[in-house]
Amino acid sequence: MIPNEIEVEVYNHQSAELIGDELLSRYAEMANMALPMALGNPSNGGGVLPDLDLVEVSIVDDETIAQVHVDFMDIPGATDVITFAHGEIVISAETARSYGESYGNKFEKELMLYIIHGLLHLSGHEDAEEADRETMEKIQFAILEKVWS
């Protein structure tokens, strides 16, 4: 059950990868389907997700996410996903393309995986420690298989 009427909106703020409006709408629909499955990690207090009304996903290029990475985390270089507790998920389309090719995933599915990953961070999941990362990956892949169509 979703405590608030949480909505996920997905925006494309880059031109390095072609992402049409239809795909953006599909991502938003799948992300909203994933919300009940992503909610609540009791071991971490459930995170901030239940308290949010809106989660905004911004798909950007490597240059933009690298700047966000250094500005907010003091870590240089591009990354795949950065999640902010106020309900913003920033995803690099270029990194998704590169990682997707490395792991044998289609670009579109890799992006959806990152959206789910961000939702899980908002629900209190962490991935800094190996055991936590393994748990989080298991959950995110299970959710991806349920919502990806």
Summary of the structure (lengths in Angstrom):
residues: 149
radius of gyration: 14.3
end to end distance: 22.2
largest distance: 39.2
contacts: 479
relative contact order: 0.19
helix: 54%
strand: 15%
